[in-house]
């Protein structure tokens, strides 16, 4: 058995976390995750028949760095859509036009591009990029042909409005991803055996962290596992994307397909339903599905425990109130 002095930094950090909750190792791994891994000259991608997207090889300085690399890679994938890295036709057209401005008209902006192949530039579409473009407006108007300038500036204005509208939602999503990162890391550190070798520890933490982070992200994005009987009577599991009703009929989120008749209910019951509908409306606007289950098509159904938490009432009381309202709605 190793003494405390013989433990590696990784093993020591795990022991301190498991024994007294010292979170030094979490801070250290997250700090290491800020490294510019993509610029590492040893990073190579190799074809692998066993792994979609191939196998990545990278030579890093420490075992802890390999944990940080896994975290950074998964985080970037989760955050990409909130940072403007779209792949729709609009963003491709925007990057085509900005490349023409850069290359053909020799107007460059004070923002670093993501990729450059000698012909096309790929930018992350952010407020900083748009501000840098508007800073060069006089030069753009003077130099760029209208056939390119007009659609380019139209897309700039479209993106400025979209980013302004989405900023609050995106900031919340990015913060939630960071929270899930830490929660998954704590989960992995809690169950890893610090007496194993660093190599075995890294393998366990990376696998366990990835599984937990993936589950947390599924919950955040409203991905639910549904089990149903097929035509042969066997239980089949599949995943659906939870969503709020497209027709904004939030009564269905509360009562499913049961009709609600407020004229048959007391004023207190009507006010109770109104409070829940307001809660659902706010969550729908923010895309927050954490308090919801779903039906087999993925349409959201609010949980009684979530209502109880938000309204400060016990869950059994919520359940009874809703049942009474359903019964009154069917009283003729």
C-alpha positions as CSV (number, residue, x, y, z in Angstrom):
1,X,0.0,0.0,0.0
2,X,1.4,3.4,-1.0
3,X,1.9,6.0,1.7
4,X,0.4,9.5,1.2
5,X,3.9,10.8,0.1
6,X,4.1,8.1,-2.6
7,X,0.7,8.9,-4.2
8,X,0.7,10.7,-7.6
9,X,-1.0,14.1,-7.8
10,X,-4.0,12.4,-9.4
11,X,-4.4,9.7,-6.7
12,X,-3.8,12.2,-3.9
13,X,-6.4,14.6,-5.3
14,X,-8.9,11.8,-5.5
15,X,-8.2,10.7,-1.9
16,X,-8.7,14.2,-0.6
17,X,-11.9,14.6,-2.5
18,X,-13.3,11.3,-1.3
19,X,-12.2,11.7,2.4
20,X,-12.9,15.4,3.1
21,X,-14.6,16.8,0.0
22,X,-11.5,18.9,-1.0
23,X,-12.3,20.0,-4.5
24,X,-8.7,20.9,-5.6
25,X,-8.7,18.1,-8.1
26,X,-11.9,19.4,-9.8
27,X,-10.4,23.0,-10.1
28,X,-7.2,21.5,-11.4
29,X,-8.9,19.4,-14.1
30,X,-11.2,22.2,-15.2
31,X,-8.3,24.6,-15.4
32,X,-6.4,22.1,-17.5
33,X,-9.4,21.8,-19.8
34,X,-8.9,25.4,-20.9
35,X,-5.8,24.4,-22.8
36,X,-5.8,24.9,-26.6
37,X,-5.8,21.2,-27.4
38,X,-6.7,21.7,-31.1
39,X,-3.3,23.5,-31.5
40,X,-1.3,20.6,-30.0
41,X,1.1,19.6,-32.8
42,X,0.8,15.9,-31.8
43,X,-3.0,15.7,-32.3
44,X,-3.9,13.3,-35.1
45,X,-7.1,11.7,-36.2
46,X,-6.9,8.1,-37.5
47,X,-9.6,6.0,-39.2
48,X,-11.1,3.4,-36.9
49,X,-13.7,0.8,-38.0
50,X,-14.8,0.6,-34.3
51,X,-15.3,4.3,-33.6
52,X,-17.5,6.8,-35.4
53,X,-15.4,9.8,-36.5
54,X,-12.1,7.9,-36.1
55,X,-9.6,7.6,-33.3
56,X,-7.8,10.7,-31.9
57,X,-4.2,10.5,-30.8
58,X,-2.7,13.3,-28.7
59,X,0.4,13.4,-26.5
60,X,-0.2,15.3,-23.3
61,X,1.9,16.3,-20.3
62,X,0.1,14.4,-17.5
63,X,-2.5,11.8,-16.8
64,X,-4.8,14.5,-15.5
65,X,-4.5,16.3,-18.9
66,X,-6.2,13.2,-20.6
67,X,-9.2,13.6,-18.3
68,X,-9.3,17.4,-19.1
69,X,-9.1,16.6,-22.8
70,X,-12.1,14.3,-22.7
71,X,-14.1,16.9,-20.8
72,X,-13.1,19.7,-23.2
73,X,-14.0,17.7,-26.3
74,X,-17.5,16.8,-24.9
75,X,-18.1,20.3,-23.6
76,X,-17.3,21.8,-27.0
77,X,-19.8,19.5,-28.7
78,X,-22.5,20.4,-26.2
79,X,-21.8,24.2,-26.4
80,X,-21.2,24.4,-30.2
81,X,-24.8,25.3,-31.2
82,X,-25.0,28.0,-28.5
83,X,-21.8,29.7,-29.8
84,X,-22.9,30.3,-33.3
85,X,-21.3,27.2,-34.9
86,X,-24.2,26.5,-37.1
87,X,-24.1,24.3,-40.2
88,X,-27.3,25.5,-41.9
89,X,-27.4,27.2,-45.3
90,X,-27.5,30.6,-43.7
91,X,-24.3,30.3,-41.8
92,X,-22.6,28.7,-44.8
93,X,-23.7,31.6,-47.0
94,X,-22.5,34.1,-44.4
95,X,-19.0,32.4,-44.3
96,X,-18.9,32.4,-48.1
97,X,-19.6,36.1,-48.3
98,X,-17.2,37.0,-45.5
99,X,-14.5,35.0,-47.3
100,X,-15.1,37.0,-50.4
101,X,-14.8,40.2,-48.4
102,X,-11.5,38.9,-46.8
103,X,-9.9,37.4,-49.8
104,X,-11.2,39.2,-52.9
105,X,-11.4,42.7,-51.3
106,X,-8.6,42.3,-48.7
107,X,-10.8,43.5,-45.8
108,X,-10.0,41.6,-42.6
109,X,-11.6,41.9,-39.2
110,X,-10.1,42.0,-35.7
111,X,-11.5,38.6,-34.9
112,X,-9.8,35.3,-35.4
113,X,-11.4,32.8,-37.8
114,X,-11.9,29.1,-36.8
115,X,-10.6,27.7,-40.1
116,X,-8.8,28.9,-43.2
117,X,-8.0,26.7,-46.2
118,X,-6.6,29.4,-48.4
119,X,-9.9,30.0,-50.1
120,X,-12.7,30.0,-47.5
121,X,-12.7,31.3,-43.9
122,X,-14.9,29.7,-41.2
123,X,-15.9,32.1,-38.4
124,X,-17.9,31.6,-35.2
125,X,-20.8,34.0,-35.6
126,X,-20.7,36.1,-32.4
127,X,-21.5,39.7,-31.3
128,X,-17.7,40.3,-31.3
129,X,-17.5,39.3,-35.0
130,X,-20.5,41.5,-36.0
131,X,-19.1,44.5,-34.1
132,X,-15.7,44.0,-35.8
133,X,-17.5,44.0,-39.2
134,X,-19.5,47.2,-38.4
135,X,-16.2,48.8,-37.3
136,X,-15.1,48.5,-41.0
137,X,-18.3,49.8,-42.5
138,X,-16.8,52.8,-44.3
139,X,-14.2,50.5,-45.9
140,X,-16.9,47.9,-46.8
141,X,-19.1,50.5,-48.5
142,X,-16.2,51.9,-50.4
143,X,-14.6,48.7,-51.6
144,X,-17.1,45.8,-51.8
145,X,-19.4,45.4,-54.8
146,X,-23.1,45.9,-54.0
147,X,-23.9,42.4,-55.3
148,X,-21.9,41.0,-52.4
149,X,-22.2,43.8,-49.8
150,X,-26.1,44.0,-49.7
151,X,-26.7,40.2,-48.9
152,X,-23.7,40.3,-46.5
153,X,-25.0,43.2,-44.5
154,X,-28.5,41.7,-44.5
155,X,-27.1,38.5,-42.9
156,X,-25.1,40.6,-40.4
157,X,-28.3,42.4,-39.3
158,X,-30.3,39.1,-39.2
159,X,-27.6,37.5,-36.9
160,X,-27.4,40.6,-34.7
161,X,-31.1,40.4,-34.0
162,X,-31.0,36.6,-33.5
163,X,-28.1,36.8,-31.1
164,X,-29.8,39.5,-29.1
165,X,-32.9,37.4,-28.8
166,X,-31.1,34.2,-27.9
167,X,-28.4,35.6,-25.6
168,X,-30.3,35.0,-22.3
169,X,-31.4,31.5,-23.3
170,X,-27.9,30.7,-24.6
171,X,-26.2,32.0,-21.4
172,X,-28.5,29.8,-19.3
173,X,-27.7,26.8,-21.5
174,X,-23.9,27.3,-21.3
175,X,-24.1,27.7,-17.5
176,X,-26.2,24.5,-17.3
177,X,-23.6,22.6,-19.4
178,X,-20.9,23.8,-17.0
179,X,-22.9,22.6,-14.0
180,X,-23.4,19.2,-15.6
181,X,-19.7,19.0,-16.3
182,X,-18.9,19.5,-12.6
183,X,-21.7,17.2,-11.4
184,X,-20.5,14.4,-13.7
185,X,-16.9,14.9,-12.6
186,X,-17.9,14.7,-8.9
187,X,-19.8,11.5,-9.7
188,X,-16.8,9.9,-11.4
189,X,-14.4,11.0,-8.6
190,X,-16.7,9.6,-6.0
191,X,-16.6,6.0,-7.4
192,X,-13.1,5.7,-8.8
193,X,-10.6,3.5,-6.9
194,X,-7.5,5.7,-6.0
195,X,-5.4,2.6,-5.4
196,X,-5.4,1.8,-9.1
197,X,-2.7,3.0,-11.5
198,X,-3.1,6.4,-13.0
199,X,-3.7,4.8,-16.4
200,X,-6.6,2.8,-15.0
201,X,-7.9,5.8,-13.1
202,X,-8.0,7.9,-16.2
203,X,-9.8,5.2,-18.2
204,X,-12.4,4.8,-15.4
205,X,-13.0,8.5,-14.9
206,X,-13.3,9.3,-18.6
207,X,-15.8,6.5,-19.2
208,X,-17.8,7.2,-16.0
209,X,-17.8,11.0,-16.6
210,X,-18.9,10.6,-20.2
211,X,-21.8,8.4,-19.3
212,X,-23.0,10.7,-16.5
213,X,-22.5,13.8,-18.5
214,X,-24.4,12.3,-21.4
215,X,-27.3,11.4,-19.1
216,X,-27.4,14.9,-17.6
217,X,-27.3,16.5,-21.1
218,X,-30.2,14.2,-22.2
219,X,-32.2,15.5,-19.3
220,X,-31.3,19.1,-20.1
221,X,-32.3,18.7,-23.7
222,X,-35.4,16.8,-23.0
223,X,-34.3,13.4,-24.4
224,X,-36.4,10.7,-22.7
225,X,-36.1,6.9,-22.8
226,X,-39.6,5.5,-23.5
227,X,-40.5,1.8,-23.1
228,X,-43.5,0.4,-25.0
229,X,-44.9,-3.0,-25.9
230,X,-44.5,-3.8,-29.6
231,X,-46.9,-6.0,-31.7
232,X,-45.3,-9.1,-30.4
233,X,-45.8,-8.2,-26.8
234,X,-42.1,-7.4,-26.2
235,X,-40.9,-4.3,-24.4
236,X,-39.0,-2.0,-26.8
237,X,-37.0,1.0,-25.6
238,X,-36.5,4.1,-27.8
239,X,-35.6,7.7,-27.2
240,X,-37.7,10.8,-28.0
241,X,-37.1,14.5,-27.9
242,X,-39.3,16.1,-25.4
243,X,-41.0,19.3,-26.6
244,X,-43.7,21.7,-25.6
245,X,-46.9,21.6,-27.8
246,X,-46.4,23.4,-31.1
247,X,-49.9,24.8,-30.8
248,X,-49.0,26.3,-27.4
249,X,-51.9,24.3,-25.8
250,X,-50.4,24.1,-22.3
251,X,-53.6,22.6,-20.8
252,X,-52.5,19.3,-22.5
253,X,-49.1,19.5,-20.7
254,X,-51.1,19.5,-17.4
255,X,-54.2,17.4,-18.1
256,X,-53.0,15.3,-21.1
257,X,-56.1,14.7,-23.3
258,X,-58.6,15.2,-20.5
259,X,-60.9,18.2,-21.1
260,X,-60.7,21.1,-18.5
261,X,-63.9,22.9,-17.7
262,X,-63.2,26.0,-15.5
263,X,-66.9,26.8,-15.3
264,X,-67.3,23.6,-13.2
265,X,-64.5,24.5,-10.8
266,X,-64.1,26.8,-7.8
267,X,-62.2,30.2,-8.0
268,X,-59.4,28.7,-6.1
269,X,-59.1,25.7,-8.4
270,X,-59.2,28.0,-11.5
271,X,-56.4,30.2,-9.9
272,X,-54.4,27.0,-9.1
273,X,-54.6,25.9,-12.8
274,X,-53.7,29.4,-14.0
275,X,-50.6,29.4,-11.8
276,X,-49.4,26.1,-13.3
277,X,-50.1,27.3,-16.8
278,X,-48.0,30.4,-16.2
279,X,-45.2,28.2,-14.9
280,X,-45.4,26.0,-18.1
281,X,-45.5,29.1,-20.3
282,X,-42.3,30.5,-18.8
283,X,-40.5,27.1,-19.1
284,X,-41.7,26.9,-22.7
285,X,-40.2,30.3,-23.5
286,X,-36.9,29.3,-21.9
287,X,-36.9,25.8,-23.4
288,X,-36.5,24.4,-19.8
289,X,-37.7,20.8,-19.7
290,X,-36.1,19.6,-16.5
291,X,-39.5,19.4,-14.7
292,X,-41.3,17.4,-17.4
293,X,-41.8,13.9,-18.5
294,X,-43.4,13.2,-21.9
295,X,-45.9,11.0,-23.8
296,X,-44.9,8.5,-26.5
297,X,-44.6,11.3,-29.1
298,X,-42.3,13.4,-26.9
299,X,-44.9,16.0,-26.0
300,X,-44.1,17.4,-22.5
301,X,-46.1,16.5,-19.4
302,X,-45.4,18.4,-16.2
303,X,-44.4,16.4,-13.1
304,X,-46.5,16.8,-9.9
305,X,-43.2,16.9,-7.9
306,X,-42.0,19.8,-10.0
307,X,-45.3,21.7,-9.5
308,X,-45.0,21.1,-5.8
309,X,-41.4,22.4,-5.7
310,X,-42.3,25.6,-7.6
311,X,-45.6,26.3,-5.8
312,X,-44.3,25.3,-2.3
313,X,-47.0,22.6,-1.9
314,X,-46.5,19.0,-1.1
315,X,-46.6,16.6,-4.1
316,X,-49.5,14.4,-2.7
317,X,-51.6,17.6,-2.2
318,X,-50.9,18.7,-5.8
319,X,-51.9,15.2,-7.1
320,X,-55.2,15.4,-5.1
321,X,-56.0,18.9,-6.3
322,X,-55.5,17.9,-9.9
323,X,-57.6,14.8,-9.6
324,X,-60.5,16.8,-8.0
325,X,-60.3,19.3,-10.9
326,X,-60.4,16.5,-13.5
327,X,-63.4,15.0,-11.7
328,X,-65.2,18.3,-11.6
329,X,-64.5,18.9,-15.3
330,X,-66.4,15.7,-16.1
331,X,-69.4,16.6,-13.9
332,X,-72.4,17.6,-16.1
